[in-house]
Amino acid sequence: MSGALVEQQVRAGQTSRRRLGVAADDDSYRWWALSCTSLGMLLAATNSGTLIIALPDLERSLHASLLALVWVILAYLIAATVLVLMAGRLSDLFGRKRAYVGGFVLFAVASLGAGFAGDATVLIVWRVLQGIGSAFLFANAAALVTDAFPKNQLGLAMGANTMVAAIGLVLGPVLGGALVAISWQWVFWFNVPFALAGALWGALVLHELAKPDTVRGYDVLGTTTFVAGLTGLVLGVSKGGLSGWNDPVVTGGLLAAAVLLPAWVLIERRSRAPMLDLSIFRNRLFAAASAAAFINGLARFALMFVFVFYFQGAQGDSPITAGIKLIPLALGMLVASPLAGIHADRHGSRGLAALGMLVSAAGLAGMTTLGVRSPYWQSALWLALVGIGSGMFNSPNTAAMMGTVPPHRRGIAAGARTLLQNTGAVLSIAFVMAIVTSSIPKATLFAIFSGLATGLSQAKLAPFISNMHTALWALAAVSLLGTFVCLLRPAHVAATDQAAGEQPAPAPAR
């Protein structure tokens, strides 16, 4: 009897030794968890850069309209935005590891299908599925890191994730330019092996640390209302600049948004298991950091989209050259993110996040000096400045948001953060698209967005440059507004301790 028991224990020990990673209670587990979430961030960031750089080739190869081309980007963002709360809710109910690994698998399948798309409509469908997979990755990455790390190291961990995302932003455009030289399909197919590797790595090393939420249920009505309302808003704004604001689709989309989005807020306030638990916004730190995340997405996301067409369209660069020219934006984030995270762990997030927004606003304003024949060093300078500002803002702001909620609500909190940031990103693309395309002849627009504008004179490109400047001034104003929103938050450490339910240490006896 005892011999069989010893043999069973030996086999169990051999099994545990064969498994990669460490036990959940091991002090080094947090770094294993961070490696998994960083892989997801790297994949998502690289994929974003590779696709944006390939947009002119997609337009030519698939004979896509300009609106369809924009919706290749927007469909993914809307799916990831709308469903990230569902993903966070499901992970709180059924386990974050399972949801995170499943997100990798779905992303791999959708990437494979996107490469076989024969037209823009089919590609948009696959992009929606990619967005669903990303929603499960985004909703759980920050929650898994927050589960694994102590609060006084959250800034460092979030800074590491942001730094890895910055590496992906560096690699993405350059890799996209190289892949487009083979064929546009490889912009999607290269994701497949990396996503499957991420799923395998997560399955091997992650552990479930959080207890499932005891409040069961799912808010179908709220989710449906939000999907319809946000889609109507984005469709109306993105199409308005191309077709005119009197177009019936534009008017209908904006009216649907005006009715459904306020209705969604009312539904969430009365639902037993809401899509977005509005009670988490009663925490002043979380509410202010959430508003800042939305403003940051609105101010910065469209920037790479604009500059791809500025470099490939107005300046006539090849895809790989345009990708290389975008590197300073990511390098700024790469340098600033980990330093900002460490500083926030020691001194709080308020001042640093506000300064990051201010630096980004200065960089965006500086970009309005660029013209068709501007030397590259000017573009590089302003892109790097915006990247530094983004790195200074992102990791402290994310650490502040995630550290201020109790453990069993981190899934939905991570979902709320991504929802707000991605909603800002979606509106940023739609808003900038409406500005840039207004009052420009269709032939000139096609030449610029197809990367075939090298034969156009400066006079014909002047309306595009003027509209680009208008959009950049608007983004700079939004970023400046974000500076003041960041200053509304309280001190980071005190808010974190109170929100986590910790009791203050007793005062020493006199």
TAPE-V54572 format. One record per residue. N is the residue number from 0. OMEGA is omega in degrees with one decimal (999 if undefined). NEAR is the number of other ideal C-beta (glycine too) atoms within 8 Angstrom. Layout:
n	omega	near
N	OMEGA	NEAR
N	OMEGA	NEAR
This chain:
n	omega	near
0	-179.6	4
1	178.3	5
2	178.1	6
3	179.2	7
4	178.4	8
5	179.4	8
6	178.9	8
7	179.0	8
8	178.0	8
9	178.6	8
10	178.6	8
11	178.1	8
12	178.1	8
13	178.6	8
14	-179.2	8
15	178.8	8
16	-179.6	6
17	-177.4	5
18	176.6	7
19	176.4	5
20	-177.1	8
21	177.8	6
22	-175.9	7
23	-178.3	6
24	177.4	4
25	-176.1	7
26	-178.4	4
27	-178.6	7
28	-177.1	14
29	-179.0	12
30	173.9	7
31	177.9	12
32	179.9	14
33	178.3	14
34	178.9	10
35	-178.3	15
36	178.1	13
37	177.2	11
38	176.8	12
39	177.9	14
40	179.5	14
41	-179.6	12
42	-177.4	16
43	-178.0	13
44	179.7	15
45	179.5	13
46	179.8	13
47	-178.7	12
48	-178.5	18
49	-177.4	15
50	-178.2	13
51	-178.9	14
52	-177.4	16
53	-174.6	14
54	178.0	14
55	177.5	15
56	177.4	11
57	-179.4	14
58	-179.0	13
59	-174.4	9
60	-176.5	7
61	-177.3	11
62	-175.5	6
63	172.5	11
64	-179.7	6
65	178.9	12
66	177.8	9
67	178.8	11
68	178.1	14
69	-177.8	12
70	168.4	11
71	175.8	16
72	-172.7	13
73	-178.7	13
74	177.6	12
75	-177.1	13
76	-179.7	13
77	179.0	15
78	179.5	16
79	-177.9	15
80	-173.9	16
81	-172.7	13
82	-178.7	12
83	176.8	15
84	174.3	15
85	-180.0	13
86	177.1	16
87	179.0	17
88	179.9	15
89	179.1	10
90	175.0	17
91	-178.1	14
92	-167.9	8
93	176.3	7
94	-175.7	8
95	179.7	15
96	-178.6	12
97	-179.2	10
98	-178.1	15
99	178.7	18
100	177.8	12
101	176.6	10
102	176.7	16
103	-176.4	17
104	-179.9	12
105	178.6	12
106	179.0	15
107	-179.1	14
108	-179.1	10
109	178.1	14
110	177.5	16
111	179.8	11
112	-178.8	10
113	179.9	12
114	179.4	11
115	-177.9	7
116	-178.8	11
117	177.1	5
118	-174.2	9
119	-178.3	14
120	178.6	7
121	179.3	9
122	179.1	13
123	178.1	12
124	178.7	8
125	177.9	14
126	174.7	14
127	178.6	12
128	173.6	13
129	178.9	15
130	177.8	16
131	176.8	13
132	178.9	17
133	179.3	14
134	178.5	17
135	176.4	15
136	-177.2	15
137	-175.1	16
138	-173.0	17
139	-177.2	17
140	-178.9	14
141	179.9	16
142	178.5	17
143	178.2	15
144	-178.8	17
145	174.9	13
146	-170.5	12
147	-172.6	11
148	169.6	12
149	-173.5	5
150	-177.7	9
151	175.6	5
152	-177.6	10
153	178.9	15
154	176.9	16
155	-178.4	12
156	179.1	15
157	176.2	17
158	177.4	17
159	177.1	13
160	179.3	17
161	178.1	17
162	177.7	13
163	176.0	12
164	177.8	13
165	175.3	16
166	176.7	12
167	177.7	18
168	174.7	17
169	-175.9	12
170	-170.7	10
171	-178.8	17
172	179.8	19
173	177.6	12
174	178.2	13
175	177.3	17
176	178.6	16
177	-178.8	9
178	178.3	14
179	178.2	15
180	174.5	7
181	172.5	6
182	-175.9	6
183	-179.3	10
184	-177.3	8
185	173.0	11
186	177.6	13
187	-174.2	12
188	-179.2	10
189	178.8	11
190	-168.2	12
191	-178.6	10
192	-179.4	7
193	178.5	10
194	177.7	15
195	176.1	11
196	177.1	9
197	178.1	13
198	179.4	13
199	-179.3	8
200	178.4	12
201	179.3	13
202	-176.3	8
203	-168.0	9
204	-176.8	10
205	174.1	15
206	174.4	7
207	-178.1	8
208	-175.5	6
209	174.4	12
210	179.8	5
211	176.9	9
212	-177.9	10
213	177.9	4
214	-177.2	6
215	176.8	6
216	-179.3	6
217	-172.1	8
218	-179.1	13
219	-177.8	6
220	-180.0	8
221	-179.9	14
222	-179.7	14
223	-179.9	8
224	-178.9	12
225	177.9	13
226	-177.4	10
227	-177.8	10
228	-179.2	15
229	178.3	15
230	177.7	10
231	-179.9	15
232	-176.9	15
233	178.0	14
234	-179.2	11
235	-177.9	15
236	-176.1	14
237	-178.8	16
238	-176.4	13
239	-179.6	12
240	-178.4	11
241	-172.3	11
242	-176.6	7
243	-174.5	7
244	175.7	6
245	179.2	5
246	-178.0	10
247	178.7	5
248	178.3	10
249	-178.8	15
250	180.0	11
251	179.9	10
252	-179.4	15
253	176.7	12
254	178.0	9
255	178.8	12
256	-178.2	13
257	-179.7	8
258	-169.0	9
259	-178.0	13
260	172.8	12
261	177.4	8
262	178.5	10
263	178.7	12
264	178.7	9
265	178.9	8
266	-178.3	13
267	-179.1	14
268	-174.6	8
269	-176.7	5
270	178.0	11
271	177.7	5
272	-170.6	9
273	172.8	12
274	176.2	11
275	179.3	11
276	-175.6	8
277	-179.3	9
278	-179.9	5
279	178.9	12
280	173.4	8
281	174.9	6
282	-172.8	11
283	-180.0	10
284	-179.7	15
285	-178.4	15
286	-178.8	10
287	179.2	12
288	177.8	15
289	177.9	13
290	178.8	11
291	177.9	16
292	176.8	15
293	-178.7	12
294	178.6	15
295	176.3	18
296	-180.0	15
297	-174.2	14
298	-167.3	17
299	-166.8	13
300	-176.2	12
301	-172.8	14
302	-179.8	11
303	176.8	14
304	-179.7	12
305	-173.3	13
306	173.4	14
307	-179.1	15
308	173.9	14
309	-179.0	11
310	-176.7	14
311	-177.3	13
312	-174.4	16
313	-176.9	12
314	172.6	8
315	179.8	8
316	173.2	9
317	179.6	7
318	-176.9	16
319	176.0	11
320	177.1	10
321	177.7	16
322	179.1	16
323	-179.3	10
324	179.7	12
325	-174.3	17
326	-178.2	11
327	178.2	12
328	-178.9	15
329	178.7	14
330	176.4	12
331	176.5	17
332	-177.2	18
333	-179.1	13
334	-170.9	9
335	-170.6	14
336	-177.9	16
337	178.6	11
338	178.9	10
339	179.0	18
340	179.2	18
341	179.2	11
342	-178.9	11
343	177.5	18
344	-175.5	11
345	-169.9	5
346	-178.9	6
347	-170.6	10
348	-167.8	14
349	-176.5	12
350	-177.1	8
351	178.8	15
352	178.8	18
353	178.8	12
354	177.5	11
355	176.7	18
356	-179.6	19
357	178.1	12
358	177.4	13
359	178.9	17
360	178.4	16
361	177.9	11
362	178.8	15
363	177.7	17
364	178.7	10
365	-179.6	10
366	-180.0	11
367	175.9	10
368	-175.5	7
369	175.4	11
370	-177.5	6
371	-174.9	9
372	-179.9	4
373	177.4	9
374	-173.3	4
375	-176.3	7
376	178.1	6
377	176.6	10
378	-178.1	14
379	-179.7	10
380	-176.8	10
381	176.4	13
382	179.5	14
383	-179.4	13
384	176.7	14
385	177.5	17
386	177.6	17
387	178.2	15
388	179.0	20
389	177.9	15
390	177.5	20
391	-177.7	14
392	-164.7	17
393	-173.4	15
394	175.9	16
395	-178.1	19
396	178.6	15
397	178.6	14
398	178.9	18
399	-179.3	19
400	-173.8	15
401	-178.5	17
402	-175.2	13
403	179.7	13
404	177.8	13
405	-173.1	8
406	-174.2	9
407	178.7	9
408	-174.6	12
409	177.6	16
410	-179.2	16
411	176.9	14
412	176.7	15
413	176.7	17
414	179.0	17
415	178.9	13
416	-179.5	14
417	177.0	15
418	-176.4	13
419	-180.0	13
420	-179.9	12
421	174.8	14
422	174.4	12
423	179.8	16
424	179.2	14
425	-179.9	14
426	177.8	12
427	178.6	15
428	-177.0	16
429	-177.6	14
430	-179.8	13
431	178.0	14
432	179.8	14
433	179.8	13
434	-172.7	12
435	-174.8	13
436	-176.4	11
437	173.7	8
438	174.8	4
439	178.5	11
440	-175.8	5
441	-179.9	6
442	178.3	6
443	178.3	14
444	-179.4	12
445	-179.6	10
446	-178.5	12
447	-174.9	14
448	172.9	13
449	-178.0	11
450	-175.7	13
451	-172.7	9
452	-175.9	13
453	-178.9	5
454	-177.9	5
455	178.8	9
456	177.3	5
457	179.9	7
458	179.3	5
459	178.9	8
460	-175.8	14
461	178.8	9
462	177.5	10
463	-179.7	14
464	178.9	12
465	178.6	8
466	177.0	14
467	177.8	12
468	178.6	9
469	178.8	9
470	-178.8	14
471	175.4	13
472	178.5	11
473	179.1	11
474	177.8	16
475	178.6	14
476	178.2	9
477	179.1	11
478	176.9	18
479	174.4	11
480	178.3	9
481	177.2	15
482	-178.7	13
483	177.5	9
484	178.8	11
485	-177.6	15
486	178.7	8
487	-176.2	8
488	175.3	15
489	177.8	8
490	-171.5	7
491	-171.3	16
492	-178.4	7
493	180.0	8
494	-178.7	15
495	-177.5	13
496	-179.0	10
497	-177.1	8
498	-178.8	13
499	176.7	12
500	-178.7	5
501	177.7	6
502	177.3	3
503	-179.7	5
504	-179.4	4
505	179.7	4
506	179.5	4
507	-178.9	4
508	179.0	3
509	999	2
